[in-house]
Amino acid sequence: MTRVDRPDRGGAWVEHMERTHFETAMAVERIFGDDPPSDAPLVTLTDWDPDGEEKVLAAICYPHTSLPESRVVEEVRLLASDERAALLRAYVGERSNRRHKPGRALERTGYRFDVLGDYGAFRDLQRHRMLTIEWQALSPRHGYDIPESVREAGRAQRFHDAMGRSAALHDALLQEHPVQAPYAVSLAYRIRYVMQMNAREAMHMLELRSMPQGHPSYRRIVQEMHRLIAEQAGHTALADAMRHVDHSTYELERLSSERAAEARRAAGRG
C-alpha cells in the first residue's frame, strides 16, 4: 500500500490512466462523432481462426513427440478426418461431467464475440476471469426486452413505466454527472460488449452458464456462442467436445435453485 500511495508510483500511474482514457475518448469521438446505435443480433462471432482445430490437434501431439512444432503441424495436416477425430476423442476423454476438462491444447485457438444483451446477464458473465471482456458505456440507448413472464402476468405497462423512469433519471444526471448516471439504468436495458476466449475458456463458461439453473438471458447468449463455434467457425469437433453445453429450454428454469436458496435462508433464520 505504501508504494501505491506514493505520488511517483501509484499516483503517477492513476494520472497516466486517466489521461490516456480521456485522450483516447476524444480521438474516438473525432472519428465516429455521435453515431446512433445500430441494432445487431444477440451474439455475433466476429473473429476466429479457420485453422483452429488443426492447431489444437498439433498442440495435443506436441508434448508427446521430440519434434519442433512446425513439423508437428505438417504431420497433423496429413491426417485423415477419422484420424483427427480419434486424436481429439483420446485427448478429451469421456467427460462424464463438466468438471472433467481437457488440457491446455485447447488454448491454441480462440473466439471473439460481440454481444448485445441485457445488463443483468452481462454482470453474470463479467464474473468470469478466464477470458477478456470489454464493454461500452451503459445507457438506455440500446433499449430493452420485456420478459415473457411479465407479459403473461399482465404487467407489461408497469414494466414500461419503470424503464421510462430509469431512462429519465439517467438523462437528468448525464450532463452534470456522467460517471454516476449509469447507476440509474435498470438491469433490463441492453449493453454492448465483446468477449474473447480460447476454446478451453469457452468450454468452461459455456457449459457452466448453460446449466438449467442459469438465468434465461445468459443461457441464450452462451447457447448461441456454442452454435456459432460449430456452424460459423466450423469447429465442429471442438464444439462436440463441449458436450455439457445444455441447449434445452425449461419452464421456470431457476425455480429449483430459488427454492434451494430459500431453504438455506430459512435454515439460517432457524
WOVENMO-V240201 format. One record per residue. N is the residue number from 0. RES is the residue in one letter. PHI is phi as a letter, one per 30 degrees, with the letter a starting at -180 (* if undefined). Layout:
n->N res->RES phi->PHI
n->N res->RES phi->PHI
//
This chain:
n->0 res->M phi->*
n->1 res->T phi->d
n->2 res->R phi->d
n->3 res->V phi->d
n->4 res->D phi->d
n->5 res->R phi->d
n->6 res->P phi->e
n->7 res->D phi->d
n->8 res->R phi->c
n->9 res->G phi->d
n->10 res->G phi->d
n->11 res->A phi->d
n->12 res->W phi->d
n->13 res->V phi->d
n->14 res->E phi->d
n->15 res->H phi->d
n->16 res->M phi->d
n->17 res->E phi->d
n->18 res->R phi->d
n->19 res->T phi->d
n->20 res->H phi->d
n->21 res->F phi->d
n->22 res->E phi->d
n->23 res->T phi->d
n->24 res->A phi->e
n->25 res->M phi->d
n->26 res->A phi->d
n->27 res->V phi->d
n->28 res->E phi->d
n->29 res->R phi->d
n->30 res->I phi->d
n->31 res->F phi->c
n->32 res->G phi->i
n->33 res->D phi->c
n->34 res->D phi->e
n->35 res->P phi->d
n->36 res->P phi->d
n->37 res->S phi->c
n->38 res->D phi->d
n->39 res->A phi->a
n->40 res->P phi->d
n->41 res->L phi->e
n->42 res->V phi->b
n->43 res->T phi->b
n->44 res->L phi->d
n->45 res->T phi->c
n->46 res->D phi->a
n->47 res->W phi->a
n->48 res->D phi->c
n->49 res->P phi->e
n->50 res->D phi->c
n->51 res->G phi->e
n->52 res->E phi->d
n->53 res->E phi->d
n->54 res->K phi->d
n->55 res->V phi->d
n->56 res->L phi->d
n->57 res->A phi->d
n->58 res->A phi->d
n->59 res->I phi->d
n->60 res->C phi->d
n->61 res->Y phi->e
n->62 res->P phi->d
n->63 res->H phi->c
n->64 res->T phi->b
n->65 res->S phi->c
n->66 res->L phi->c
n->67 res->P phi->d
n->68 res->E phi->e
n->69 res->S phi->e
n->70 res->R phi->d
n->71 res->V phi->d
n->72 res->V phi->d
n->73 res->E phi->d
n->74 res->E phi->d
n->75 res->V phi->d
n->76 res->R phi->d
n->77 res->L phi->d
n->78 res->L phi->d
n->79 res->A phi->d
n->80 res->S phi->d
n->81 res->D phi->d
n->82 res->E phi->d
n->83 res->R phi->d
n->84 res->A phi->d
n->85 res->A phi->d
n->86 res->L phi->d
n->87 res->L phi->d
n->88 res->R phi->d
n->89 res->A phi->d
n->90 res->Y phi->d
n->91 res->V phi->d
n->92 res->G phi->i
n->93 res->E phi->d
n->94 res->R phi->h
n->95 res->S phi->d
n->96 res->N phi->b
n->97 res->R phi->d
n->98 res->R phi->d
n->99 res->H phi->d
n->100 res->K phi->c
n->101 res->P phi->d
n->102 res->G phi->d
n->103 res->R phi->d
n->104 res->A phi->d
n->105 res->L phi->d
n->106 res->E phi->d
n->107 res->R phi->d
n->108 res->T phi->b
n->109 res->G phi->b
n->110 res->Y phi->b
n->111 res->R phi->b
n->112 res->F phi->c
n->113 res->D phi->c
n->114 res->V phi->b
n->115 res->L phi->b
n->116 res->G phi->b
n->117 res->D phi->d
n->118 res->Y phi->d
n->119 res->G phi->d
n->120 res->A phi->d
n->121 res->F phi->e
n->122 res->R phi->d
n->123 res->D phi->d
n->124 res->L phi->d
n->125 res->Q phi->d
n->126 res->R phi->d
n->127 res->H phi->d
n->128 res->R phi->d
n->129 res->M phi->d
n->130 res->L phi->a
n->131 res->T phi->c
n->132 res->I phi->b
n->133 res->E phi->b
n->134 res->W phi->b
n->135 res->Q phi->d
n->136 res->A phi->d
n->137 res->L phi->d
n->138 res->S phi->a
n->139 res->P phi->d
n->140 res->R phi->d
n->141 res->H phi->c
n->142 res->G phi->i
n->143 res->Y phi->a
n->144 res->D phi->c
n->145 res->I phi->c
n->146 res->P phi->e
n->147 res->E phi->d
n->148 res->S phi->d
n->149 res->V phi->d
n->150 res->R phi->d
n->151 res->E phi->d
n->152 res->A phi->d
n->153 res->G phi->i
n->154 res->R phi->c
n->155 res->A phi->d
n->156 res->Q phi->d
n->157 res->R phi->d
n->158 res->F phi->d
n->159 res->H phi->e
n->160 res->D phi->d
n->161 res->A phi->d
n->162 res->M phi->d
n->163 res->G phi->d
n->164 res->R phi->d
n->165 res->S phi->d
n->166 res->A phi->d
n->167 res->A phi->d
n->168 res->L phi->d
n->169 res->H phi->e
n->170 res->D phi->d
n->171 res->A phi->d
n->172 res->L phi->d
n->173 res->L phi->e
n->174 res->Q phi->d
n->175 res->E phi->c
n->176 res->H phi->b
n->177 res->P phi->d
n->178 res->V phi->d
n->179 res->Q phi->d
n->180 res->A phi->e
n->181 res->P phi->d
n->182 res->Y phi->d
n->183 res->A phi->d
n->184 res->V phi->d
n->185 res->S phi->d
n->186 res->L phi->d
n->187 res->A phi->d
n->188 res->Y phi->d
n->189 res->R phi->d
n->190 res->I phi->b
n->191 res->R phi->c
n->192 res->Y phi->a
n->193 res->V phi->c
n->194 res->M phi->b
n->195 res->Q phi->b
n->196 res->M phi->a
n->197 res->N phi->d
n->198 res->A phi->d
n->199 res->R phi->d
n->200 res->E phi->d
n->201 res->A phi->d
n->202 res->M phi->e
n->203 res->H phi->d
n->204 res->M phi->d
n->205 res->L phi->d
n->206 res->E phi->d
n->207 res->L phi->d
n->208 res->R phi->d
n->209 res->S phi->c
n->210 res->M phi->d
n->211 res->P phi->e
n->212 res->Q phi->d
n->213 res->G phi->d
n->214 res->H phi->d
n->215 res->P phi->e
n->216 res->S phi->d
n->217 res->Y phi->d
n->218 res->R phi->d
n->219 res->R phi->d
n->220 res->I phi->d
n->221 res->V phi->d
n->222 res->Q phi->d
n->223 res->E phi->d
n->224 res->M phi->e
n->225 res->H phi->d
n->226 res->R phi->d
n->227 res->L phi->d
n->228 res->I phi->d
n->229 res->A phi->d
n->230 res->E phi->c
n->231 res->Q phi->d
n->232 res->A phi->d
n->233 res->G phi->i
n->234 res->H phi->d
n->235 res->T phi->d
n->236 res->A phi->d
n->237 res->L phi->d
n->238 res->A phi->d
n->239 res->D phi->d
n->240 res->A phi->d
n->241 res->M phi->d
n->242 res->R phi->d
n->243 res->H phi->c
n->244 res->V phi->d
n->245 res->D phi->c
n->246 res->H phi->c
n->247 res->S phi->d
n->248 res->T phi->c
n->249 res->Y phi->b
n->250 res->E phi->d
n->251 res->L phi->h
n->252 res->E phi->e
n->253 res->R phi->c
n->254 res->L phi->d
n->255 res->S phi->d
n->256 res->S phi->d
n->257 res->E phi->d
n->258 res->R phi->d
n->259 res->A phi->d
n->260 res->A phi->d
n->261 res->E phi->d
n->262 res->A phi->d
n->263 res->R phi->d
n->264 res->R phi->d
n->265 res->A phi->d
n->266 res->A phi->d
n->267 res->G phi->d
n->268 res->R phi->d
n->269 res->G phi->d
//
